[in-house]
Amino acid sequence: MSFQVWRHKSDAKGGFERIASRLFQCSVKHSKLVANLLNQNE
């Protein structure tokens, strides 16, 4: 029982880390797009 709960928590943590890394990658791409737009306006 306790092992299943521990495994479930570790799976949830792994899923959260995947989501966080995906959001981070998206934000990096977004910041690059914004930087390109700012450079074009100058």
Protein Blocks (a to p, Z undefined) as FASTA:
>chain_A
ZZmmmmmmmmmmmmmmmmmmmmmmmmmmmmmmmmmmmmmmZZ
